[in-house]
């Protein structure tokens, strides 16, 4: 078995775990505010995050080198987490994934003003086609657009913005700083808002929250192994396998069926995202490869930003530093 095949298989396992993790989020979302779910998932993630952060041997303090960019990234991460949790609870799984899959398209656009990336005609066409795919999923004018749809769109934009900021400052900031600030901000802000939405949780629901944190941690470790084993251009598209898991899980656990428009729109979005990844993987076509180097799964605060934790191992991506 080649290293690329091994990397792809590891990525498929990781994204399968992430998809299962999202089933628990959706299940809890039927009973609790996303604020409460975010708070406890982050709280239960701290011990596991500590284990990962102990690997950061870069000297320095916890004071960020770029405080304003760090503040902007932290806000983006908080907004993304709450929005994604709400979207998973309010929308069918396939619709949520289809909209979140637009994140690479937004990253491509934001890379122009923030990173100075030059996006040429072919990638612009891919972005436009992908955004048309989002419109196919949403079908404005022929279907009711809900707060859940708005939350999914906000999560895609927030996740893209956070990733771009990481690409801009990640080479100069410590991994521990990049990971800790969004977690602490989620903990403090969600904790402050918890008094307005809190509902007592039975032990089985607390157990689900623990499972969410553990599965995110395990999936994160597996995806790190995937990128260290295979080339990024092979591993990155494996994230789209989540739409298959969403289709199966949605039907089995929530009685959801995927309509033709969602399936068609998701196919368009995925095709455009894969095209952007492969365009960036070609030498000379991109200066920063912002999408290709976005290693972490977009969407939930229990999923740590993983790329910085790969510095102790070697990714098979031929390009220079990865985002943190």
Phi, psi and omega in degrees: 000127181288163180296324179293321177294318178298316179298318179295318180295318177299319179295320178298320177297314182299314183286335171295320177294318178300319181294321176295320175305320182288333175298318178294322177298315180295320179298314179290330181295341177286346185242333189228157174295147175299334177298314180293320181293317178299314183303309185286328178293322177290317179303314182284348178275342184302314180299318179290322178296323179300318178301317181289321183289336179296342180280351181281105182262006182289126182291155178142182180257182176271005177280123183292148176290324180240081187299322182289317176296323178295321178296318180295316179298320181296316177300315179300319180293320179295313179299317180299315182298309181296318182295316181295317179299317180293318180299317179297326182280335188258337185245159169302148183303318183295322178294318179300312180297317182303318180287318179296332178293349176283354181307313178301330178293317180292321177302317180300317180291314182292337181294341181290304181284330187271319183258349184073022180292142175262113179258116184270178191305316185296319178288327175298318178298317179298319179296313181297316178297317179297319178293327173296325175298321176298319178295325176296319179295316185283325180049056181299137181096334180246355177215157180282122176271127187252176175298330177297318177297316179298321180295319179296318178297317179297321178296320179296316179291317180296318178295320178295316181295317179298319180295319180295319178298320178298320178298328183284318188248354189299329182290340184254344182263148176291147178303318182298323179292316182296327182273323190283320185300311178297324179295314180296319180297316176300316182298313184289311184291316178292326177296321179293324181277347186299328182300335184271345187230359190295136170233138178302141184245127174292165185299327181292328178284324173297324176297321177298320179296321177296319178297320178303313181294317182293317181294321177297320180294313180297314179299321178298317178296321181292320181291327173300313178299323180297314181290331178282344181263313184247169178289145184301324181294338177271320185285317187304315182294348180295342179299333183287350175296343180298334180293329177290315177299319181298321179297315181290311182296320180300319180288316185290316190258336186234003180065027182270140173241146182271118180282167185299320183293318178296317179297315180294315180296318179298320179299317179295314181297315181296316180299317180292322178296316178297321179298318179298317179301314182288328175295318180292333183284347180277133182300133174087353182269345184209139179278318188250343185041060186296324180285316184298330183263008174272094190279330190279153176287125180285139167141312192230143182292340177283351177263113183288156171288116195264337193296321180297333181284354179273358185294338179281345177237171183256120171284149179275006174295133183284347185275174181277200205313144178269163178283163184250000000 
